[in-house]
Amino acid sequence: MTTRIGLESYEVLARHGAFDYEHEQDQPFVISIWATLVNDVVDDELEKTLNYADLQNAIDVEVVSAPPVRLMETLCENLIKHLSKNELIASISIRIEKPDAPLPHPGGLALVEREWTRD
């Protein structure tokens, strides 16, 4: 069996983007993270699994409170570096949506997805 822990559609405000003016005021980011555990959880103990709050806290640290970065790819990488320190995690999938991204035409949803697997 495989156990995945997730946090979907966590909306936060942050100041990231390719353009300098995007660093001046908050804009929404919608983040979903799924983590596959190394082992199945057989005991009913929180210490032997990944707490959903750990996923929220990683986003708060690496997206909300972090200095601005230009690329959502960098945000994904920073989240992976943060979460992959947890030895219980075998793989991570991240999706970051930027609903108000400056696009040349109306419509569409800007997003980046990233996958990571422990070697």
C-alpha positions in Angstrom: 0.0 0.0 0.0 1.0 3.6 -0.5 0.0 6.4 1.9 -0.2 10.0 0.6 -0.8 13.0 2.8 -2.0 16.2 1.2 -3.1 19.7 1.6 -5.1 21.1 -1.4 -6.0 24.6 -2.5 -4.3 26.4 0.4 -4.7 30.1 -0.6 -2.1 32.5 0.7 -1.0 36.1 -0.1 2.6 36.7 -1.0 4.8 38.9 -3.1 6.5 36.8 -5.7 6.8 37.3 -9.5 9.0 38.0 -12.5 8.3 41.7 -12.4 9.5 44.1 -9.7 6.0 45.6 -9.2 4.7 42.1 -8.2 7.0 42.4 -5.1 5.2 45.6 -3.9 1.9 44.2 -2.9 0.3 40.9 -1.9 -1.2 38.7 -4.5 -2.9 35.3 -4.2 -1.2 31.9 -4.6 -3.1 28.7 -4.4 -0.9 25.8 -3.3 -1.5 22.0 -3.2 1.1 19.6 -1.8 0.9 15.8 -1.7 3.6 13.7 0.1 4.0 10.0 -0.2 5.2 8.3 2.9 8.2 6.0 3.0 6.2 3.4 5.0 2.6 2.8 5.7 1.4 4.0 9.1 0.4 1.0 11.1 0.3 2.6 14.5 -2.2 5.3 15.5 0.6 7.8 16.3 1.0 11.2 14.8 4.8 11.1 15.2 4.9 8.2 12.7 3.2 10.1 9.9 3.2 13.6 8.3 1.0 16.1 10.0 -1.1 18.3 7.6 0.0 21.2 9.7 3.6 20.6 8.6 2.5 21.2 5.0 0.8 24.5 5.9 3.8 25.6 8.0 6.2 24.9 5.1 4.1 27.1 2.8 3.9 29.8 5.5 7.7 29.8 5.8 8.8 29.3 2.2 6.1 31.3 0.4 4.3 33.8 2.7 7.2 34.9 5.0 10.1 34.4 2.5 11.7 37.2 0.5 10.3 37.6 -3.0 11.5 35.3 -5.8 10.9 35.7 -9.5 9.8 32.2 -10.4 7.1 29.8 -9.1 9.6 27.1 -10.0 11.9 28.6 -7.2 9.0 28.5 -4.8 8.5 24.8 -5.6 12.2 24.1 -5.1 12.2 25.9 -1.7 9.2 23.9 -0.5 10.8 20.7 -1.6 14.1 21.6 0.2 12.1 22.4 3.4 9.8 19.3 3.3 12.4 16.7 2.1 14.3 17.1 5.4 11.5 14.9 6.9 12.8 11.3 6.5 9.2 10.0 6.6 8.6 11.5 3.1 9.4 9.4 0.0 8.1 11.8 -2.6 6.5 15.2 -3.0 4.1 16.7 -5.6 3.5 20.4 -5.6 1.1 22.5 -7.6 1.3 26.3 -7.3 -1.4 28.4 -9.0 -1.2 32.1 -9.5 -4.7 33.3 -10.4 -3.7 37.0 -10.8 -0.6 36.4 -12.9 0.1 39.2 -15.4 -0.8 37.5 -18.7 -0.9 39.3 -22.1 -4.5 38.2 -22.7 -7.6 37.5 -20.5 -8.2 33.9 -19.4 -6.1 31.0 -18.4 -4.6 30.0 -15.1 -0.8 30.3 -14.5 0.6 27.3 -12.6 3.7 25.3 -12.0 3.8 21.7 -10.9 6.9 19.9 -9.5 7.6 16.3 -8.5 10.4 15.1 -6.2 11.4 11.6 -5.2 14.0 10.6 -2.6 16.9 8.8 -4.1 
